[in-house]
Amino acid sequence: MTATATKMRRAAAKAPKVRNSRAIDASSAEAEFRRWTPEEVVERKLLPYSSARSLREKCYRRELFCHRDGGQITFTAEDLRRNTELGAQAPVGIPA
């Protein structure tokens, strides 16, 4: 061994990732194919319900748009949009 030790090398600093419009478009495109469980919908507040159970019960009664894949209730982005439109109210003086 030599009398002097070699200096430790430092790792090169990584440049911060910059999100461009393509990355944002890709993430929104991926959201179109994403399926959310009732728990995720309540947690992220994607619909105005306070519990996953009440959300499931509405789906069982076919009051909300949802998918029943293999017996499990899931929501797509289109389902969430359609459910949001169900709760929309028109102004009083304007006919729908």
Helices and strands as residue ranges (DSSP letters): H 21-33, H 38-44, H 52-60, E 67-69, E 72-74, H 77-86
